[in-house]
Amino acid sequence: MIEVVKIPKKSKKQLDRASEIYAELVKHYPNAYCELNHNNPFELLIATILSAQCTDVRVNKVTPALFKAYPTPYEMAEAPLEELEELVRTTGFFRNKAKSLKESSQTLVDEFDGEVPKTMEELLTLRGAARKTANVVLGNAFGINEGVVVDTHVRRISNRLGLTKEENNTDKIERDLMALFPRESWTDLSHLMIHHGRNACKARLSSPPEHPICIKYGKNCECWKMRGLGSEK
Ligand code: SF4
């Protein structure tokens, strides 16, 4: 049985601040989108499984040959494991990922008539698909805002900008974000934060941030102290 997601309550001040940050993100990254290349829900599902612990750029290099060889779940379910391993080797954890590709394809064939399902509960039955994968597929292939994708960028920025106090538990971070931002923005929110993570709020910062979002909202962020200004309470 699927767990009911309990969304915490946030104060008006927190909601207003989140709304301002969202507007700024949209202003600065108007073209934020899903960077995993795909032509259909199946390709997005497979690309997302491959993107665990790997960059989207690397995944996009691997998927053209993979989808040429095995374009549908029917073909991928029948693929020799060693060939799948070879095709996805450079994405890391390739043995495990190859197994996930084959087994999830088999489940699509056996349980869903070869179609990618449109519910969180069903997507979570696929090997290699956790909540993050399911959110990517639901949001970007079907336009369903079921949750927020919490990847490494979203986790880092949510913490640094004080949108959550939870540092590691991605389910709790997701719930805080779901509480702070309106449902219709959930899919775009993760694209926006990922773009900010790549452009400004990098994991390692070697100089004080100059991005307008950081200047305006990052005053409690650790890296603000690099300016010698201290944190603002
Ligand atoms: S001020 Fe620093 S930590 Fe805060 S969002 Fe900007 S780059 Fe990230």
Residues whose N, C-alpha, C, O or C-beta is under 5 A from the ligand:
A	BS01	SF4	R160 A200 C201 P209 C214 G218 C221 C223
